Amino acid sequence: MTASSTQAPLLLEARALSFYRQDEPVFGPLDFRLREGEVALVEGDNGSGKTTLLRILAGLLHVDEGELLWRGERWQRDAHLGDIVFLAHHLGLKADLSARENLAIAAGLYGARDNMAADGVWVDIGLSGYEDEPVRRLSAGQKKRAALARLLLLPATLWLLDEPYANLDRVGIELVNRLLEQHAARGGGALVTSHGAVSFLGGEPRRIRMHA
């Protein structure tokens, strides 16, 4: 799943990236590169800034020091949001809406992948028969699948997945790995955090180690 060739084009590059909270360093300086077709596991102790890094890349926090490049050009926070999908601990689902309605809102904002119909997502994601239930009635695992549906439908190039295996059974874990493998095969990139052991179908991912 990781790009085997160093000739694969760069998607994202961080140079001496640092973040502070109340003048105390959370992480950095951090350097890494992510290429097309590459999945990287973001590692570090609790409080090392793994989620903070993903939130910066999702446009939710500002960089304090250092430089971010997207496809070789200086990162422009608002210009690249359509290139990114962020799956966080808080799934970003409206509880009183159905999974179908939540997905329609996301597709309305960011578009849909070519040749991918929203109705076909529910079978692929394992939520067929529950797509019209209000999200508040779904189990934790079903809610996670409803959030994962965005990965299938939205055309984002960069996936930021914060603990994507949480609340999933073995079949759900295999689903996440399969989605990552398909995304990498299309030339997409992903940064993934996980406290558990991660084994991707296409081999072990590259690792980015966070440090203060």
N, C-alpha and C positions, 0 to 999 in steps of 0.2 A: 504494500500500500504506500509505503514511502517512496519518493522519487528515487529511482536507482541511478539516475544520471544527473551529474552536477550541471548539465546543459539545460535542464528544464528551466523555463523562465521564472524569475522571481515574482512572487505575489507581494510579499510583505517583508520589510526589513526594519529592525529596530537597532538604533545606534546609541549606546550609552543612555538608555531609557531609565529614568528614575521617577519615583513618585513619593511624595511626603504627605504625612497627615499631622497637622499641628506641629510643623517643623521637624518632625521625627521621620526618618526614612522608613518607608514600607518595603521598598525593594529598589535595587539598582546599585550601580549602573548595569543595565542588562543589554546584551547584544544577541540577536538571533536573526535567522533568515528562514522564511517559509516559501517553498517553491510550489509551482503547479503540480498537482498530484501527490502532495505530501501531507501526512497527518503527523502532528507533533503532540506528545504528551507533556503537559506543563506540570512539573513536580515541585514539591517543597513542603516544609512543615506548615502546620496550621499558623496562620498569620503572616505567611511569607509573601503574600500578595498575589496568589494565583487568580483569585476572583477579581481582584482589583485590576490586574492586567487585562482580563477579558472585558471588564467594564470600560476601560480606556479605549480598547479597540472597537467596542460597540458604540462609542460616542457618548457615553454616560459620564465620563470623567475626563478632565483635561490632563495632558502631560505636563509635569513640572520641569523636567530637564531631559535633554536628549532629542532624538529625531526619529520620526517614523516616515517610512517611504512606502508607497503603494505603487507597484509596477514601475519602480524607479523614479517616481515623482513624489514630491513632498506631500505628505498626508494632509488632506483637507477634510476635517471632521464631518461636516454636513454633506459634502459632495459624494462620499463613499458609502453612505448608510444603506443604499439599495444593494450594494455588493455584499452585505453582511447579514447573517441571521444569528441571533444570540439566544441560546437556550440556557436559562439560569435556574437557580434554586426556586425562585418565584417564576412560575411558568408563563406569566403574562396572559392568562386566560380570564375572560370575563365569566364569572361563575353562573350568572343568570342566563347566559347565552349558550346555545348548543355548540358542540365541537365544529359542526358545519358552519355556523354563523361566525365563530371565532376565526376560522380559516378564511372565510370570505372577506372579512375585514383586513386580514394580513395581505391577501392577494390584491385587494383593492388599493392598498398602499404601495405595494412593491411589485405587483405583476405576478405572472405565473410562468413556470417553465414551459418551453415549447413542447407541444405534443403531450402535455400532462393535463388531464381533466381532473377537477376537484373530486368528482364522484368516484374516480378510480383510486383515489388515495386511501379510502377507508378500508378497502380489502387489503391493500399492500401493508397498511400500518397495523392491521389486526383490530380494527375498531368497527368493522361492519356490523350494522344493527344497533349501534350506540351513537352514531354520528348526530342524531337529532335529539338526544337526551341533553337536558341542561348540564353543564359541566359540574355543577355542585352535586349532582347525583352520581357522578362517576367515582369509581375507586381511585386510589392514588396511582395505581399502574395505568388505568385507563386515561386519567388526566395527563400522565406523562406521554402516552401514545398520541393524545390529541395535540400536545405541543410538538411532538416529533413530526406530525403531519406537515408542519411548515417546512421541514427540511426537504420533503418530497416535492412540494408544490412550488415553493418560491425559487427564483432563479439566482439566488445569492452564490457568489464564488467562494467566500470565506465563511466557514462555520465556526462559531465560538460556543463550545459545549462545556458547561460547568456541571460536573457530576451527572452526565447523561444516563448512567446506569442505575441511579437511585430509583427505588420503588418499582424496579422491573424484575420479572422472573427470568429464568434461563432463556426462554424464547424471546423475551423482550431484549435481553442483552445481545443475543445473536442478531436481532433486528437492527440494533444500533450499529453493530459491527458491519452488517451488510450494507446499511445506508452509507457508512463511511467509505467502504470499499467502492461502492458505485460512484460516490461523489469524487473520490480520488481518481477513478478511471476516466471521469469526464474532465479532469484537469483542475478540479477544485482543490482547496486547501482547508485544513481544519486544525484548530488548537483545542485540546481536550484536557480537562482536569478530572481526576478520579482517585479516590482513596483506595479503591480495590485494585486487584491485579487486572491488567488489561492485556488481552491477546487478540489482535486483529486478524481477520481472515487472511490478509495479504502479508503477514509478518509483523514483527515488532515495530512500533513507531519510533521516530527520533524523539529524543527527550530534551526538554528545556528546563533547566534547574533554576528555581527562583532563590534569591538570597538578598538579605538586607545589606 
